[in-house]
Each structure stands twice: as C-alpha cells, then as structure tokens.
Amino acid sequence: MADATPEPTMPTDNAEQIAEWNGTLGQRWAESQRETDAVVAAFGEAALQRAAARPGERVIDIGCGCGDTALALARQVGETGQVLGVDVSQPMLAVARQRAAAAGLRQLRFDEADASVAPLAAGIDLLYSRFGVMFFADPVAAFKHLHAALRPGGRLVFVCWRAPRDNSWAMAPLVAARKVLGITPPPADPLAPGPFAFADGERTRSILADAGFSGIDLQRVDAPIRLGATAREAAEGAVRVGPTARLAREAGPEHLPAILQGIERALAAQAASDGQVSLGGSTWLVSASRP
Ligand SMILES: C[S@@+](CC[C@H](N)C(=O)[O-])C[C@H]1O[C@@H](n2cnc3c(N)ncnc32)[C@H](O)[C@@H]1O
C-alpha cells in the first residue's frame, strides 16, 4: 500500500511567511522587541561594522522588523543619507515607526512590502539585513531583485544563522519542550524558508553567485546568547519568541506549564554559578558586492 504521508512541499511564494509575520509570530516579536534586540545585538553589530555605512549613503534594511538596525544605519548615514526599512510585518513595522519618530530621524522611513518583489529605488549603496533574508521562497530570484537595486560597486551585508546543532540557544529549549510533549519531529527540510535556511554556507554562496553578486565572503561569527538571569526567565523567553515558541503555541495552552517546567529544568543544568543562562549562538556574516 502506498504511504499516505504527504511529501513536504516547498512554498512557491512568500504568502505563508507574510501571514506568519502578520499573525501571532509578528505580534510576539513586536511585544518582545527590547528582549529580542538584546539577544541578537552582537550579531547585528558585527554586520553593521562590516557594512561600515558612511554619511550620505542610501541603504535598505531588508526584513528590518522592529527597526533596531535601521535606526543604527540612519544615524550612520546622517541627514544627507537615506535608509529604507522594508518588511512584511505590520505589527513589527508599527514598532519601528514609533521608534523612528521618537528618535526624530527624518532620513529613515519604512515600507510594508515583500523585499523580494517590491519595486525598489535604484542606485542603492548598501543592502543590509540582520536575520531578515532567510524567508524567501525563491532566494535566487529574490537576491537578483535586490542586486538590481544596488549601484555598481554597491555592497550587500547580512547575518544569518548557521545550523541548528551549532545554536544551542535555540535547540536546548526546543529539545526539552519536545521531550515534555513526547514528540520526535520528522526530519525538517533544511532548505525550507525559515531561520536556518542559509545555514549551508556553500548553498548561500551559490545563491548569491547565481543572483549576480561577486566578492562573496562568509565568516563564522559565534557569540554566547544570554537567555535570562534565571533558568525560569530563559524558559519564559523561549516560549515567547523563537523555534520553541511555535511548538508551544501549536501544543496548546494546557501544555504550557509542563513545557516551561521541562525547559527550566534543562536550562538550569546549563546555568552559570550565578544562575544566568547563556547558550551558544552561531552565524554567518555574509558580504558581497555588485560588480
Ligand atoms: C527574524 S526577523 C528579524 C527582524 C529584524 N531584522 C531584527 O533583527 O530584529 C525576520 C524579519 O524578516 C521579515 N520578512 C520575512 N520575509 C520577508 C520578505 N519577503 N520581505 C521583507 N521582510 C520579510 C519578517 O517580517 C521579520 O521582520
């Protein structure tokens, strides 16, 4: 008899991601902006340093989310420059716009748009992204589109996650939650749009080459990620945002207390002597340019 389990299919457009980032996922990110920014700050900073935006430059922050790095870029390019943050998530863009207004940065604006297809101004000096480029259904087409926005000599700099096994900040809580729920997940498609879609450095390199970029460089950047002052705080963060949050949502609220307890126990075993929980984070810092 034929196996009735449907084969996982790759999405043909970004509709599913756009719905996710406008649903509970985007809402949670918007609500947790401060905590999330703190968690990924070191990686975004490494990419900002590599990008070295200069006064007067025109920059696009792809998948800018709640605007943290777009604000930083706007300060770097100054009043003679321009920064456009592009994102599909209404709740996250609402936070970004509030922050930009509070900072009085007139050189910064935001567009709600799918960066892989939206009309973009030409002659851009820098395309930047902190964890915002791994969600395209067709990455080569998306990067071709982005490449066309760059001026000749313009640069691309982004940071993306390396493999889950190198990111214990994400996997330790997830494994603990799965254990509580008694779940053995089916093997995931490592190429499917999502946080780890660019984990394979060679694939990322070939996507960018196929899209027309040159001078492609990938550097591994690892840093500990502080999940909380206590294992309990770290567990609460894990079920709010990130891979474990989705599992917890899908399991239903009746399982949340047990999931939290299971994660807390697992993380307590890895806590420092003062109770703080910091686990490993591993990324690729990717840079390239338009010839
Ligand atoms: C992991 S979050 C990172 C947000 C932000 N860059 C940060 O570091 O806080 C990924 C972001 O990519 C955005 N995104 C996903 N697909 C997108 C697309 N096709 N076009 C523009 N933004 C997209 C999401 O809405 C989300 O804000």
The ligand as a MOL file (V3000), in Angstrom:
LIG
                    3D

  0  0  0     0  0            999 V3000
M  V30 BEGIN CTAB
M  V30 COUNTS 27 29 0 0 0
M  V30 BEGIN ATOM
M  V30 1 C 13.9690 37.1410 12.3540 0
M  V30 2 S 13.1040 38.6060 11.9780 0 CHG=1
M  V30 3 C 14.4200 39.8070 12.0370 0
M  V30 4 C 13.8980 41.2050 12.2110 0
M  V30 5 C 14.9810 42.2810 12.3450 0
M  V30 6 N 15.8510 42.3510 11.1970 0
M  V30 7 C 15.7790 42.0850 13.6100 0
M  V30 8 O 16.9540 41.7000 13.5220 0
M  V30 9 O 15.2360 42.3250 14.6950 0 CHG=-1
M  V30 10 C 12.8280 38.4060 10.2430 0
M  V30 11 C 12.1140 39.5670 9.6100 0
M  V30 12 O 12.0530 39.3520 8.1940 0
M  V30 13 C 10.7980 39.8140 7.7470 0
M  V30 14 N 10.4930 39.2060 6.4470 0
M  V30 15 C 10.2360 37.9050 6.1660 0
M  V30 16 N 10.0100 37.7460 4.8500 0
M  V30 17 C 10.1450 38.9640 4.2730 0
M  V30 18 C 10.0420 39.4510 2.9370 0
M  V30 19 N 9.7510 38.6410 1.9220 0
M  V30 20 N 10.2310 40.7720 2.7210 0
M  V30 21 C 10.5290 41.6150 3.7540 0
M  V30 22 N 10.6280 41.2180 5.0280 0
M  V30 23 C 10.4560 39.9150 5.2900 0
M  V30 24 C 9.8520 39.4280 8.8700 0
M  V30 25 O 8.6380 40.1130 8.8320 0
M  V30 26 C 10.6880 39.7640 10.0910 0
M  V30 27 O 10.5050 41.0780 10.4990 0
M  V30 END ATOM
M  V30 BEGIN BOND
M  V30 1 1 1 2
M  V30 2 1 2 3
M  V30 3 1 2 10
M  V30 4 1 3 4
M  V30 5 1 4 5
M  V30 6 1 5 6
M  V30 7 1 5 7
M  V30 8 2 7 8
M  V30 9 1 7 9
M  V30 10 1 10 11
M  V30 11 1 11 12
M  V30 12 1 11 26
M  V30 13 1 12 13
M  V30 14 1 13 14
M  V30 15 1 13 24
M  V30 16 1 14 15
M  V30 17 1 14 23
M  V30 18 2 15 16
M  V30 19 1 16 17
M  V30 20 1 17 18
M  V30 21 2 17 23
M  V30 22 1 18 19
M  V30 23 2 18 20
M  V30 24 1 20 21
M  V30 25 2 21 22
M  V30 26 1 22 23
M  V30 27 1 24 25
M  V30 28 1 24 26
M  V30 29 1 26 27
M  V30 END BOND
M  V30 END CTAB
M  END
